C-alpha cells in the first residue's frame, strides 16, 4: 500500500503500537487520537497475580485484553489509524491479525524493563515490518542513553530510536511522523535498489 497518492487524495495508513505490559501503549493511543479511542481495558483481578508482573507499574489496575484503536490526521492528505496490541504473552495470538496491512510499528520501551520489548522487536523483524523504538520517559527524564539502549537491544543502526512521553500529544505525534518518514525512506531505498538490479 502506498503511503502517498497523487492528485491530493487522502491516504490512510495503519500503524501498530506494541511493547510489553504497562509500557504506555494505551496511553499513547489515547493522548494522540483525535477521536475518542476504543480501548478494551479490563480490571486486573487476583487471577492475574503471578501471571502479569506489575512490580514496576504497581498503580496499574487495568490491562488491554484485545486492542486499542485511535485515529490521527497528520496533514491534509494522510490519516493514520493506530492499533495498540495487548502486552501480555497470553494475548499474542491476536498480533498476526492486528499487524495485517500495517505499514510499520512503534515499539514502546520502558528502559527500566528492557527485556519486556524483546518479543515485540523479534515479531516485527521476523515479519520484516519497519518499526522504531520509542523510549517512554515516564517521569519526564531519560533513564538511559540512546546508544546504550541500541546496543542492549541489538537493533540495526538504521532503526530509529526516539524518546517520548506517551502522555503528551505533541511528543507522540512526532513519534508517528518519524515512523512514517522512516517507512518512506525505506521504500524509496528499496525501489532504488530494484531499479538498479
C-alpha positions, 0 to 999 in steps of 0.5 A: 500500500502506498503511503502517498497518492497523487492528485491530493487524495487522502491516504490512510495508513495503519500503524501498530503500537506494541511493547510489553505490559504497562509500557504506555501503549494505551496511553499513547493511543489515547493522548494522540487520537483525535477521536475518542479511542476504543480501548478494551481495558479490563480490571486486573483481578487476583487471577492475574497475580503471578501471571502479569508482573506489575512490580514496576507499574504497581498503580496499574489496575487495568490491562488491554485484553484485545486492542486499542484503536485511535485515529490521527490526521497528520496533514491534509492528505494522510490519516493514520489509524493506530492499533495498540496490541495487548502486552501480555504473552497470553494475548499474542495470538491476536498480533498476526491479525492486528499487524495485517496491512500495517505499514510499520510499528512503534515499539514502546520501551520502558528502559527500566524493563528492557527485556519486556520489548524483546518479543515485540522487536523479534515479531516485527523483524521476523515479519520484516515490518519497519518499526522504531523504538520509542523510549517512554520517559515516564517521569519526564527524564531519560533513564538511559542513553540512546546508544546504550539502549541500541546496543542492549537491544541489538537493533540495526543502526538504521532503526530509529530510536526516539524518546517520548512521553506517551502522555503528551500529544505533541511528543507522540505525534512526532513519534508517528511522523518519524515512523512514517518518514522512516517507512518512506525512506525505506521504500524509496531505498528499496525501489532504488535498489530494484531499479538498479538490479 
